[in-house]
Amino acid sequence: VDVMRGIENTSGPLGQGHVFAVGAAIAAKFLAARTGNPTFAKETIYAYISDGGIQEEISQGAGRVAGTLGLGNLVMFYDSNDIQLSTECDAVMNEDTALKYKAWGWHVLTIDGNDCTQIRKALDEAKTVNDRPVLIIGKCVMGKGARKDDNSSYERNCKTHGAPLGGDAYRNTILNLGGNPDEPFVVWDEVKALYADREQQLKSIVASRKAEEAQWAAANPEKAAQVAEWFSGKAPELDWSKVQQKPGAP
């Protein structure tokens, strides 16, 4: 947990991120309904899941709940590269994931997950869906562009799941992708400009949201105090004298 950096949960086991995302979307809906705070109503939860995670039963339960509740503030990207930890996915599953999520009430899009233009288009469409969660299935290539020591393809290989590309495999891969292996961490000027511009955009967005929330808090001091208490990290005060055991209970 590192709240200052926005890290509130661990990353495992597989499928747990799916549940965290659904819980966060429910929480945002709850806060918006209970408080009327306009910033909560504008929250969108973005999540990522992989082939291994989507196989887990915990994901099935989360998916059903999200669809039933119509969580229109949840967008999940599914990196569908057909590779799990140690084998290809077809060794253990053959289900139609898109149909499964549609059956649960999700809005489902299937795209080329290695195409930035298609990702942007899908995201723009997802933002227009307000009555149900959205699943964006990106069909991707595991280790896209990777090359082995002998410069043969390293794509769709389970070994690239988490192992580093060392030696000539590392150099061959960077060269194949158009980079310079002797200066692999160069940040181009156009990239710097892109992020600098986005930083200013985000500052403007945050300032606008904070001003909107301050206006709401001034008009709703009791609700604002309630929200502050919820986010204080303190346990609520309970009148334990009113808690009674049912007659006959052991």
GROMACS elastic network, one bead per residue, 0.5 to 0.9 nm:
[ bonds ]
;  ai    aj funct       b0    kb
    1     5     6  0.89166   500
    1     6     6  0.84233   500
    1     7     6  0.56497   500
    1     9     6  0.60897   500
    1    10     6  0.76105   500
    2     5     6  0.55827   500
    2     6     6  0.63327   500
    2     8     6  0.61585   500
    2     9     6  0.86773   500
    3     7     6  0.54159   500
    3     8     6  0.58668   500
    4     7     6  0.75250   500
    5     8     6  0.86653   500
    7    10     6  0.81047   500
    9    12     6  0.88793   500
    9    17     6  0.86154   500
    9    20     6  0.79817   500
   10    13     6  0.84706   500
   10    16     6  0.86165   500
   10    17     6  0.84408   500
   11    14     6  0.78913   500
   11    16     6  0.71459   500
   11    17     6  0.65128   500
   12    15     6  0.74003   500
   12    16     6  0.58929   500
   12    17     6  0.72592   500
   13    16     6  0.56671   500
   13    17     6  0.82373   500
   13    53     6  0.83992   500
   14    17     6  0.73597   500
   14    18     6  0.87070   500
   14    49     6  0.88380   500
   14    50     6  0.87600   500
   14    52     6  0.66695   500
   14    54     6  0.80529   500
   14    55     6  0.85920   500
   14    56     6  0.67412   500
   14    58     6  0.85508   500
   14    59     6  0.86935   500
   15    18     6  0.53554   500
   15    19     6  0.68901   500
   15    49     6  0.74909   500
   15    50     6  0.86292   500
   15    52     6  0.78180   500
   15    54     6  0.62839   500
   15    55     6  0.78157   500
   15    56     6  0.57261   500
   15    57     6  0.77841   500
   15    58     6  0.59205   500
   15    59     6  0.52344   500
   15    60     6  0.88940   500
   16    19     6  0.51985   500
   16    20     6  0.62528   500
   16    21     6  0.86867   500
   16    53     6  0.78245   500
   16    56     6  0.89520   500
   16    58     6  0.70465   500
   16    59     6  0.73851   500
   17    21     6  0.61066   500
   17    22     6  0.86111   500
   17    47     6  0.74277   500
   17    48     6  0.77010   500
   17    49     6  0.73042   500
   17    53     6  0.82502   500
   17    59     6  0.86175   500
   18    21     6  0.52862   500
   18    22     6  0.63710   500
   18    23     6  0.86856   500
   18    47     6  0.71289   500
   18    48     6  0.77554   500
   18    49     6  0.68623   500
   18    53     6  0.79377   500
   18    54     6  0.82619   500
   18    58     6  0.80733   500
   18    59     6  0.58863   500
   18    62     6  0.66674   500
   18    63     6  0.79118   500
   18    76     6  0.83214   500
   19    22     6  0.51243   500
   19    23     6  0.60422   500
   19    24     6  0.85116   500
   19    58     6  0.72726   500
   19    59     6  0.66513   500
   19    61     6  0.83563   500
   19    62     6  0.54255   500
   19    63     6  0.82796   500
   20    23     6  0.50743   500
   20    24     6  0.60944   500
   20    25     6  0.86299   500
   20    47     6  0.89153   500
   20    62     6  0.89415   500
   21    24     6  0.50818   500
   21    25     6  0.62093   500
   21    26     6  0.86331   500
   21    45     6  0.64966   500
   21    46     6  0.73174   500
   21    47     6  0.61469   500
   21    62     6  0.89239   500
   21    74     6  0.75042   500
   21    76     6  0.84430   500
   22    25     6  0.50920   500
   22    26     6  0.61935   500
   22    27     6  0.85723   500
   22    45     6  0.82031   500
   22    62     6  0.64778   500
   22    63     6  0.79510   500
   22    65     6  0.80374   500
   22    66     6  0.61969   500
   22    71     6  0.80826   500
   22    74     6  0.72322   500
   23    26     6  0.50701   500
   23    27     6  0.60872   500
   23    28     6  0.86504   500
   23    62     6  0.85744   500
   23    66     6  0.88827   500
   24    28     6  0.61938   500
   24    29     6  0.86665   500
   24    45     6  0.69407   500
   24    74     6  0.88141   500
   25    28     6  0.51747   500
   25    29     6  0.63289   500
   25    30     6  0.86006   500
   25    43     6  0.81016   500
   25    44     6  0.73298   500
   25    45     6  0.59415   500
   25    66     6  0.85232   500
   25    71     6  0.66914   500
   25    72     6  0.84952   500
   25    73     6  0.61308   500
   25    74     6  0.60376   500
   26    29     6  0.51370   500
   26    30     6  0.60626   500
   26    31     6  0.86266   500
   26    66     6  0.82672   500
   26    69     6  0.84523   500
   26    71     6  0.72035   500
   26    73     6  0.87286   500
   27    31     6  0.60747   500
   27    32     6  0.85180   500
   28    31     6  0.51915   500
   28    32     6  0.61370   500
   28    33     6  0.85910   500
   28    40     6  0.55676   500
   28    41     6  0.70305   500
   28    42     6  0.87465   500
   28    43     6  0.66004   500
   28    44     6  0.83838   500
   28    45     6  0.87348   500
   28    73     6  0.82732   500
   29    32     6  0.51936   500
   29    33     6  0.61480   500
   29    34     6  0.85774   500
   29    40     6  0.71929   500
   29    41     6  0.68354   500
   29    43     6  0.85812   500
   29    71     6  0.80563   500
   29    73     6  0.80690   500
   30    33     6  0.52244   500
   30    34     6  0.60390   500
   30    35     6  0.83889   500
   30    40     6  0.87639   500
   31    34     6  0.52036   500
   31    35     6  0.57669   500
   31    36     6  0.75369   500
   31    37     6  0.75040   500
   31    40     6  0.63363   500
   31    41     6  0.81369   500
   31   227     6  0.82858   500
   32    35     6  0.55135   500
   32    36     6  0.50957   500
   32    37     6  0.56716   500
   32    38     6  0.68944   500
   32    39     6  0.78488   500
   32    40     6  0.50159   500
   32    41     6  0.51911   500
   32    42     6  0.87885   500
   33    36     6  0.58253   500
   33    37     6  0.82858   500
   33    40     6  0.88158   500
   33    41     6  0.82063   500
   34    37     6  0.84205   500
   34   223     6  0.85514   500
   35    38     6  0.86967   500
   35    40     6  0.88036   500
   35   220     6  0.87558   500
   35   223     6  0.58250   500
   35   224     6  0.78590   500
   35   226     6  0.84086   500
   35   227     6  0.76537   500
   36    39     6  0.87416   500
   36    40     6  0.80109   500
   36    41     6  0.79264   500
   36   216     6  0.83182   500
   36   220     6  0.89796   500
   36   223     6  0.83397   500
   37    40     6  0.58102   500
   37    41     6  0.70310   500
   37   212     6  0.88842   500
   37   213     6  0.67191   500
   37   216     6  0.64669   500
   37   217     6  0.79747   500
   37   220     6  0.89826   500
   37   223     6  0.84828   500
   37   224     6  0.83536   500
   38    41     6  0.51635   500
   38    42     6  0.66310   500
   38   209     6  0.86149   500
   38   212     6  0.73891   500
   38   213     6  0.68489   500
   38   216     6  0.75919   500
   39    42     6  0.52532   500
   39    43     6  0.66521   500
   39   209     6  0.64378   500
   39   210     6  0.82921   500
   39   212     6  0.74887   500
   39   213     6  0.64134   500
   40    43     6  0.52751   500
   40    44     6  0.88935   500
   41    44     6  0.85773   500
   41    73     6  0.86488   500
   42    73     6  0.81259   500
   43    73     6  0.66522   500
   43    74     6  0.89601   500
   44    72     6  0.82800   500
   44    74     6  0.58282   500
   44    75     6  0.73676   500
   44   127     6  0.88795   500
   45    73     6  0.60451   500
   45    75     6  0.62183   500
   45    76     6  0.81491   500
   46    73     6  0.85611   500
   46    74     6  0.61163   500
   46    76     6  0.56890   500
   46    77     6  0.76800   500
   47    74     6  0.78165   500
   47    75     6  0.63943   500
   47    77     6  0.60989   500
   47    78     6  0.85257   500
   48    75     6  0.87360   500
   48    76     6  0.55711   500
   48    78     6  0.58646   500
   48    79     6  0.73373   500
   49    52     6  0.81422   500
   49    53     6  0.59233   500
   49    54     6  0.65608   500
   49    76     6  0.72348   500
   49    77     6  0.62880   500
   49    79     6  0.62963   500
   49    80     6  0.86344   500
   50    53     6  0.51826   500
   50    54     6  0.60932   500
   50    55     6  0.86743   500
   50    77     6  0.85225   500
   50    78     6  0.56538   500
   50    79     6  0.50106   500
   50    80     6  0.62934   500
   50    81     6  0.81007   500
   50    84     6  0.83412   500
   51    54     6  0.52808   500
   51    55     6  0.64053   500
   51    78     6  0.76057   500
   51    79     6  0.68758   500
   51    80     6  0.58131   500
   51    81     6  0.71551   500
   51    82     6  0.65763   500
   51    83     6  0.68471   500
   51    84     6  0.61239   500
   51    89     6  0.73739   500
   52    55     6  0.53787   500
   52    56     6  0.70219   500
   52    83     6  0.81007   500
   52    84     6  0.54506   500
   52    85     6  0.72376   500
   52    89     6  0.81912   500
   53    56     6  0.55545   500
   53    57     6  0.89460   500
   53    58     6  0.88073   500
   53    59     6  0.71397   500
   54    57     6  0.80446   500
   54    58     6  0.86740   500
   54    59     6  0.59197   500
   54    60     6  0.77274   500
   54    78     6  0.82316   500
   54    97     6  0.85997   500
   55    58     6  0.87120   500
   55    59     6  0.73060   500
   55    60     6  0.81549   500
   55    93     6  0.79974   500
   56    59     6  0.55423   500
   56    60     6  0.70505   500
   57    60     6  0.50496   500
   57    61     6  0.66845   500
   57    62     6  0.88232   500
   58    61     6  0.54305   500
   58    62     6  0.64095   500
   58    63     6  0.87074   500
   59    62     6  0.50650   500
   59    63     6  0.59751   500
   59    64     6  0.85981   500
   60    63     6  0.51303   500
   60    64     6  0.62879   500
   60    65     6  0.87366   500
   61    64     6  0.52791   500
   61    65     6  0.63155   500
   61    66     6  0.86966   500
   62    65     6  0.52326   500
   62    66     6  0.61489   500
   62    67     6  0.86414   500
   63    66     6  0.52244   500
   63    67     6  0.62209   500
   63    68     6  0.85873   500
   63   101     6  0.71056   500
   63   104     6  0.68893   500
   63   105     6  0.89575   500
   63   106     6  0.83478   500
   64    67     6  0.52605   500
   64    68     6  0.60692   500
   64    69     6  0.85883   500
   64   101     6  0.80962   500
   64   103     6  0.88477   500
   64   104     6  0.53681   500
   64   105     6  0.79510   500
   65    68     6  0.51165   500
   65    69     6  0.61006   500
   65    70     6  0.84629   500
   65    71     6  0.88870   500
   65   104     6  0.82669   500
   66    69     6  0.53147   500
   66    70     6  0.60736   500
   66    71     6  0.55789   500
   66    72     6  0.88531   500
   66    74     6  0.83458   500
   66   104     6  0.81288   500
   66   105     6  0.82698   500
   66   106     6  0.80353   500
   66   132     6  0.78612   500
   66   133     6  0.66787   500
   67    70     6  0.50426   500
   67    71     6  0.66276   500
   67   101     6  0.80641   500
   67   102     6  0.86673   500
   67   103     6  0.86603   500
   67   104     6  0.51560   500
   67   106     6  0.55266   500
   67   132     6  0.63213   500
   67   133     6  0.64166   500
   68    71     6  0.80490   500
   68   104     6  0.69339   500
   68   105     6  0.67234   500
   68   106     6  0.89593   500
   68   132     6  0.85376   500
   69    72     6  0.88028   500
   69   132     6  0.78158   500
   70    73     6  0.87164   500
   70   105     6  0.74513   500
   70   106     6  0.79748   500
   70   130     6  0.83796   500
   70   131     6  0.54586   500
   70   133     6  0.63147   500
   71    74     6  0.59186   500
   71   106     6  0.88980   500
   71   130     6  0.77853   500
   71   131     6  0.65737   500
   71   133     6  0.50113   500
   71   134     6  0.87068   500
   72    75     6  0.80218   500
   72   127     6  0.89509   500
   72   129     6  0.64008   500
   72   134     6  0.74697   500
   73   127     6  0.86746   500
   73   129     6  0.85540   500
   73   130     6  0.67684   500
   73   131     6  0.83213   500
   73   132     6  0.76809   500
   73   133     6  0.65599   500
   73   134     6  0.85884   500
   74   132     6  0.78778   500
   74   134     6  0.63734   500
   74   135     6  0.86310   500
   75   123     6  0.84254   500
   75   126     6  0.69653   500
   75   127     6  0.84368   500
   75   133     6  0.59935   500
   75   135     6  0.60904   500
   75   136     6  0.75481   500
   76   133     6  0.79379   500
   76   134     6  0.61946   500
   76   136     6  0.61641   500
   76   137     6  0.85014   500
   77   134     6  0.85018   500
   77   135     6  0.60257   500
   77   137     6  0.61701   500
   77   138     6  0.70870   500
   78   113     6  0.88235   500
   78   135     6  0.70278   500
   78   136     6  0.59997   500
   78   138     6  0.58960   500
   78   139     6  0.83273   500
   79    82     6  0.88351   500
   79   113     6  0.71148   500
   79   136     6  0.86924   500
   79   137     6  0.65775   500
   79   138     6  0.53533   500
   79   139     6  0.66142   500
   79   140     6  0.64600   500
   80    83     6  0.79772   500
   80   113     6  0.80113   500
   80   137     6  0.64392   500
   80   138     6  0.56850   500
   80   140     6  0.58118   500
   80   141     6  0.82794   500
   80   142     6  0.89986   500
   81    84     6  0.84246   500
   81    89     6  0.87790   500
   81   113     6  0.89020   500
   81   138     6  0.80426   500
   81   139     6  0.58098   500
   81   141     6  0.52997   500
   81   142     6  0.56710   500
   81   156     6  0.78762   500
   82    88     6  0.58535   500
   82    89     6  0.51428   500
   82    90     6  0.73918   500
   82   139     6  0.83811   500
   82   140     6  0.82248   500
   82   141     6  0.82061   500
   82   142     6  0.80507   500
   82   156     6  0.82291   500
   83    86     6  0.77983   500
   83    87     6  0.62904   500
   83    89     6  0.53277   500
   83    90     6  0.85551   500
   83   141     6  0.88979   500
   83   142     6  0.70344   500
   83   156     6  0.70493   500
   83   157     6  0.78242   500
   83   158     6  0.64898   500
   83   161     6  0.81017   500
   84    87     6  0.56597   500
   84    88     6  0.57889   500
   84    89     6  0.56631   500
   84   158     6  0.71831   500
   84   161     6  0.78879   500
   85    88     6  0.82001   500
   85    89     6  0.89422   500
   85   158     6  0.65797   500
   85   159     6  0.85489   500
   85   161     6  0.66182   500
   85   162     6  0.85563   500
   86   158     6  0.57391   500
   86   159     6  0.77758   500
   86   161     6  0.83688   500
   87    90     6  0.83021   500
   87    91     6  0.68940   500
   87    92     6  0.88887   500
   87   157     6  0.86743   500
   87   158     6  0.62758   500
   88    91     6  0.60053   500
   88    92     6  0.82542   500
   88   156     6  0.85072   500
   88   157     6  0.86584   500
   88   158     6  0.74864   500
   89    92     6  0.58405   500
   89    93     6  0.60707   500
   89    94     6  0.80052   500
   90    93     6  0.51077   500
   90    94     6  0.58761   500
   91    94     6  0.83476   500
   94    97     6  0.88962   500
   95    98     6  0.89245   500
   95    99     6  0.86815   500
   95   100     6  0.80591   500
   96    99     6  0.55289   500
   96   100     6  0.62998   500
   96   101     6  0.89673   500
   97   101     6  0.63319   500
   97   102     6  0.85832   500
   97   137     6  0.88689   500
   98   101     6  0.54222   500
   98   102     6  0.61918   500
   98   103     6  0.86251   500
   98   108     6  0.63532   500
   98   109     6  0.80208   500
   98   110     6  0.79353   500
   98   135     6  0.82814   500
   98   137     6  0.77259   500
   99   103     6  0.60374   500
   99   104     6  0.86706   500
   99   108     6  0.84327   500
  100   103     6  0.51373   500
  100   104     6  0.65513   500
  100   106     6  0.89678   500
  101   105     6  0.65018   500
  101   106     6  0.54426   500
  101   107     6  0.77663   500
  101   108     6  0.70816   500
  101   135     6  0.76649   500
  102   105     6  0.50848   500
  102   107     6  0.63416   500
  102   108     6  0.64154   500
  103   106     6  0.73364   500
  105   132     6  0.68235   500
  105   133     6  0.78090   500
  106   132     6  0.57330   500
  106   133     6  0.51654   500
  106   134     6  0.56026   500
  106   135     6  0.67465   500
  107   126     6  0.82413   500
  107   129     6  0.78168   500
  107   132     6  0.65308   500
  107   133     6  0.61966   500
  107   135     6  0.62404   500
  107   136     6  0.85097   500
  108   133     6  0.86238   500
  108   134     6  0.58112   500
  108   136     6  0.60003   500
  108   137     6  0.73901   500
  109   122     6  0.69738   500
  109   126     6  0.86686   500
  109   134     6  0.77356   500
  109   135     6  0.62853   500
  109   137     6  0.59897   500
  109   138     6  0.84152   500
  110   113     6  0.85257   500
  110   122     6  0.84694   500
  110   135     6  0.84019   500
  110   136     6  0.59236   500
  110   138     6  0.60236   500
  110   139     6  0.73690   500
  111   114     6  0.86720   500
  111   115     6  0.81098   500
  111   118     6  0.63210   500
  111   119     6  0.72300   500
  111   122     6  0.76773   500
  111   136     6  0.73360   500
  111   137     6  0.61587   500
  111   138     6  0.50164   500
  111   139     6  0.62307   500
  111   140     6  0.89853   500
  112   115     6  0.55195   500
  112   116     6  0.85415   500
  112   118     6  0.65927   500
  112   119     6  0.76967   500
  112   137     6  0.82612   500
  112   138     6  0.53475   500
  112   139     6  0.50706   500
  112   140     6  0.64741   500
  113   116     6  0.74522   500
  113   118     6  0.74360   500
  113   119     6  0.65956   500
  113   136     6  0.89617   500
  113   137     6  0.74358   500
  113   141     6  0.83174   500
  114   118     6  0.83791   500
  114   119     6  0.81193   500
  114   138     6  0.74747   500
  114   139     6  0.74891   500
  114   140     6  0.56815   500
  114   141     6  0.75262   500
  114   144     6  0.84917   500
  115   118     6  0.54130   500
  115   119     6  0.63618   500
  115   120     6  0.88675   500
  115   138     6  0.89332   500
  115   140     6  0.89869   500
  116   120     6  0.62388   500
  116   121     6  0.86385   500
  117   120     6  0.52042   500
  117   121     6  0.62103   500
  117   122     6  0.86385   500
  118   121     6  0.50202   500
  118   122     6  0.60587   500
  118   123     6  0.84761   500
  119   122     6  0.51908   500
  119   123     6  0.61288   500
  119   124     6  0.86445   500
  119   136     6  0.84597   500
  119   138     6  0.79411   500
  120   123     6  0.50449   500
  120   124     6  0.61513   500
  120   125     6  0.86580   500
  121   124     6  0.51409   500
  121   125     6  0.63399   500
  121   126     6  0.86534   500
  122   125     6  0.50930   500
  122   126     6  0.60959   500
  122   127     6  0.87418   500
  122   136     6  0.70357   500
  123   127     6  0.63291   500
  123   128     6  0.89886   500
  123   136     6  0.80862   500
  124   127     6  0.53194   500
  124   128     6  0.69793   500
  125   128     6  0.53805   500
  125   129     6  0.70239   500
  126   129     6  0.54082   500
  126   130     6  0.84325   500
  126   133     6  0.85861   500
  126   134     6  0.61889   500
  126   135     6  0.84660   500
  126   136     6  0.82916   500
  127   130     6  0.74357   500
  127   134     6  0.89740   500
  129   132     6  0.66646   500
  129   133     6  0.77191   500
  129   134     6  0.75187   500
  130   133     6  0.77856   500
  140   144     6  0.80277   500
  141   144     6  0.52005   500
  141   145     6  0.87789   500
  141   155     6  0.67450   500
  141   156     6  0.62120   500
  142   145     6  0.89603   500
  142   146     6  0.88718   500
  142   154     6  0.87805   500
  142   155     6  0.57472   500
  142   157     6  0.69423   500
  142   158     6  0.80471   500
  142   160     6  0.73573   500
  142   161     6  0.74976   500
  143   146     6  0.53359   500
  143   147     6  0.86788   500
  143   154     6  0.65831   500
  143   156     6  0.63100   500
  143   157     6  0.72508   500
  143   158     6  0.89430   500
  143   160     6  0.60047   500
  143   161     6  0.77231   500
  144   147     6  0.89826   500
  144   153     6  0.89996   500
  144   154     6  0.79267   500
  144   155     6  0.54825   500
  144   156     6  0.77560   500
  145   153     6  0.75258   500
  145   154     6  0.75269   500
  145   155     6  0.66878   500
  145   173     6  0.63773   500
  145   174     6  0.84416   500
  145   176     6  0.65221   500
  145   177     6  0.61711   500
  146   151     6  0.87575   500
  146   152     6  0.86581   500
  146   153     6  0.62622   500
  146   155     6  0.58580   500
  146   160     6  0.85005   500
  146   165     6  0.83528   500
  146   169     6  0.76129   500
  146   170     6  0.80545   500
  146   172     6  0.76915   500
  146   174     6  0.79342   500
  146   176     6  0.75311   500
  146   177     6  0.81036   500
  147   150     6  0.76961   500
  147   151     6  0.50456   500
  147   152     6  0.54986   500
  147   155     6  0.74841   500
  147   165     6  0.86636   500
  147   168     6  0.86230   500
  147   169     6  0.55521   500
  147   170     6  0.75611   500
  147   171     6  0.85362   500
  147   172     6  0.56896   500
  147   174     6  0.86135   500
  147   176     6  0.74643   500
  148   152     6  0.53950   500
  148   153     6  0.61734   500
  148   154     6  0.55101   500
  148   165     6  0.80470   500
  148   168     6  0.71702   500
  148   170     6  0.78192   500
  148   172     6  0.70786   500
  148   173     6  0.75637   500
  149   152     6  0.74484   500
  149   166     6  0.85527   500
  149   167     6  0.71885   500
  149   170     6  0.79577   500
  149   171     6  0.85550   500
  149   172     6  0.71205   500
  150   153     6  0.88272   500
  150   168     6  0.77639   500
  150   169     6  0.75654   500
  150   172     6  0.84678   500
  151   154     6  0.84069   500
  151   168     6  0.81348   500
  151   169     6  0.70581   500
  151   172     6  0.61047   500
  151   173     6  0.80238   500
  151   176     6  0.89403   500
  153   156     6  0.87379   500
  153   157     6  0.89860   500
  154   157     6  0.59690   500
  154   159     6  0.86443   500
  154   160     6  0.75393   500
  154   169     6  0.85961   500
  154   173     6  0.87829   500
  155   158     6  0.87450   500
  155   160     6  0.79084   500
  156   159     6  0.88164   500
  156   160     6  0.79962   500
  157   160     6  0.58234   500
  157   161     6  0.75529   500
  158   161     6  0.53510   500
  158   162     6  0.84054   500
  159   162     6  0.68244   500
  159   163     6  0.60292   500
  159   164     6  0.88163   500
  160   163     6  0.54339   500
  160   164     6  0.71888   500
  160   165     6  0.74953   500
  161   164     6  0.88946   500
  163   166     6  0.88063   500
  164   170     6  0.80993   500
  165   168     6  0.82121   500
  165   169     6  0.55360   500
  165   171     6  0.85568   500
  165   173     6  0.82503   500
  166   169     6  0.56678   500
  166   170     6  0.50153   500
  166   171     6  0.80347   500
  167   170     6  0.55281   500
  167   171     6  0.67189   500
  167   172     6  0.87602   500
  168   172     6  0.57270   500
  168   173     6  0.82345   500
  169   172     6  0.51432   500
  169   173     6  0.59970   500
  169   174     6  0.86713   500
  170   173     6  0.52755   500
  170   174     6  0.64207   500
  170   175     6  0.87579   500
  170   181     6  0.79107   500
  171   174     6  0.53036   500
  171   175     6  0.62048   500
  171   176     6  0.85199   500
  171   180     6  0.83177   500
  171   181     6  0.54595   500
  171   182     6  0.85442   500
  172   175     6  0.51738   500
  172   176     6  0.60048   500
  172   177     6  0.86294   500
  172   181     6  0.82847   500
  173   176     6  0.50157   500
  173   177     6  0.62261   500
  173   178     6  0.87375   500
  173   179     6  0.86217   500
  173   181     6  0.86988   500
  174   177     6  0.51264   500
  174   178     6  0.63552   500
  174   179     6  0.50594   500
  174   180     6  0.64537   500
  174   181     6  0.57704   500
  174   184     6  0.76864   500
  175   178     6  0.51189   500
  175   179     6  0.52252   500
  175   180     6  0.62324   500
  175   181     6  0.67144   500
  176   179     6  0.74291   500
  179   182     6  0.89061   500
  179   183     6  0.80931   500
  179   184     6  0.67595   500
  180   183     6  0.53720   500
  180   184     6  0.56806   500
  180   185     6  0.88826   500
  180   186     6  0.87485   500
  181   184     6  0.50801   500
  181   185     6  0.88661   500
  182   185     6  0.89733   500
  183   186     6  0.61024   500
  187   190     6  0.84373   500
  187   191     6  0.64849   500
  187   192     6  0.67669   500
  188   191     6  0.52574   500
  188   192     6  0.63864   500
  188   193     6  0.87598   500
  189   192     6  0.50218   500
  189   193     6  0.61623   500
  189   194     6  0.85670   500
  190   193     6  0.50326   500
  190   194     6  0.61031   500
  190   195     6  0.87545   500
  191   195     6  0.63011   500
  191   196     6  0.84983   500
  192   195     6  0.53575   500
  192   196     6  0.60371   500
  192   197     6  0.85345   500
  193   196     6  0.50568   500
  193   197     6  0.60370   500
  193   198     6  0.85162   500
  194   197     6  0.52861   500
  194   198     6  0.62583   500
  194   199     6  0.87100   500
  195   199     6  0.60331   500
  195   200     6  0.87157   500
  196   199     6  0.50695   500
  196   200     6  0.65749   500
  196   201     6  0.88190   500
  197   200     6  0.53327   500
  197   201     6  0.63875   500
  197   202     6  0.87910   500
  198   202     6  0.60908   500
  198   203     6  0.85634   500
  199   202     6  0.51660   500
  199   203     6  0.62450   500
  199   204     6  0.87178   500
  200   203     6  0.50945   500
  200   204     6  0.63157   500
  200   205     6  0.86936   500
  201   204     6  0.51784   500
  201   205     6  0.62462   500
  201   206     6  0.86969   500
  202   206     6  0.60255   500
  202   207     6  0.84390   500
  203   206     6  0.51667   500
  203   207     6  0.60780   500
  203   208     6  0.85695   500
  204   207     6  0.51561   500
  204   208     6  0.61741   500
  204   209     6  0.86478   500
  205   208     6  0.51806   500
  205   209     6  0.62110   500
  205   210     6  0.86479   500
  206   209     6  0.50805   500
  206   210     6  0.60712   500
  206   211     6  0.85251   500
  207   210     6  0.51582   500
  207   211     6  0.61271   500
  207   212     6  0.85788   500
  208   211     6  0.51731   500
  208   212     6  0.61761   500
  208   213     6  0.86388   500
  209   212     6  0.50596   500
  209   213     6  0.61311   500
  209   214     6  0.85698   500
  210   213     6  0.50305   500
  210   214     6  0.60365   500
  210   215     6  0.85606   500
  211   214     6  0.50642   500
  211   215     6  0.62210   500
  211   216     6  0.86663   500
  212   215     6  0.52074   500
  212   216     6  0.63433   500
  212   217     6  0.87272   500
  213   217     6  0.60687   500
  213   218     6  0.85981   500
  214   218     6  0.61561   500
  214   219     6  0.86624   500
  215   218     6  0.52387   500
  215   219     6  0.64400   500
  215   220     6  0.86653   500
  216   219     6  0.51883   500
  216   220     6  0.59858   500
  216   221     6  0.83434   500
  216   224     6  0.80384   500
  217   221     6  0.54144   500
  217   222     6  0.83231   500
  217   223     6  0.73827   500
  217   224     6  0.51345   500
  217   225     6  0.83748   500
  218   221     6  0.57699   500
  218   224     6  0.81107   500
  219   224     6  0.89757   500
  220   223     6  0.54852   500
  220   224     6  0.60882   500
  220   225     6  0.86875   500
  221   225     6  0.60866   500
  221   226     6  0.85779   500
  222   225     6  0.51407   500
  222   226     6  0.62698   500
  222   227     6  0.87781   500
  223   227     6  0.62396   500
  223   228     6  0.86012   500
  224   227     6  0.51406   500
  224   228     6  0.61898   500
  224   229     6  0.86366   500
  225   228     6  0.50376   500
  225   229     6  0.62005   500
  225   230     6  0.86914   500
  226   229     6  0.51141   500
  226   230     6  0.62689   500
  226   231     6  0.87859   500
  227   230     6  0.50488   500
  227   231     6  0.63086   500
  227   232     6  0.85468   500
  228   231     6  0.52841   500
  228   232     6  0.60134   500
  229   232     6  0.50177   500
  229   233     6  0.76198   500
  229   234     6  0.72235   500
  229   235     6  0.89331   500
  229   236     6  0.82283   500
  230   233     6  0.68397   500
  230   234     6  0.74963   500
  230   235     6  0.84450   500
  230   236     6  0.81810   500
  231   234     6  0.78796   500
  232   235     6  0.86375   500
  234   237     6  0.89225   500
  235   238     6  0.89344   500
  238   241     6  0.87480   500
  238   242     6  0.88159   500
  239   242     6  0.59048   500
  239   243     6  0.74894   500
  240   243     6  0.52520   500
  240   244     6  0.84925   500
  241   244     6  0.75574   500
  244   247     6  0.88464   500
  245   248     6  0.85505   500
  245   249     6  0.69965   500
  246   249     6  0.56226   500
  247   250     6  0.87796   500
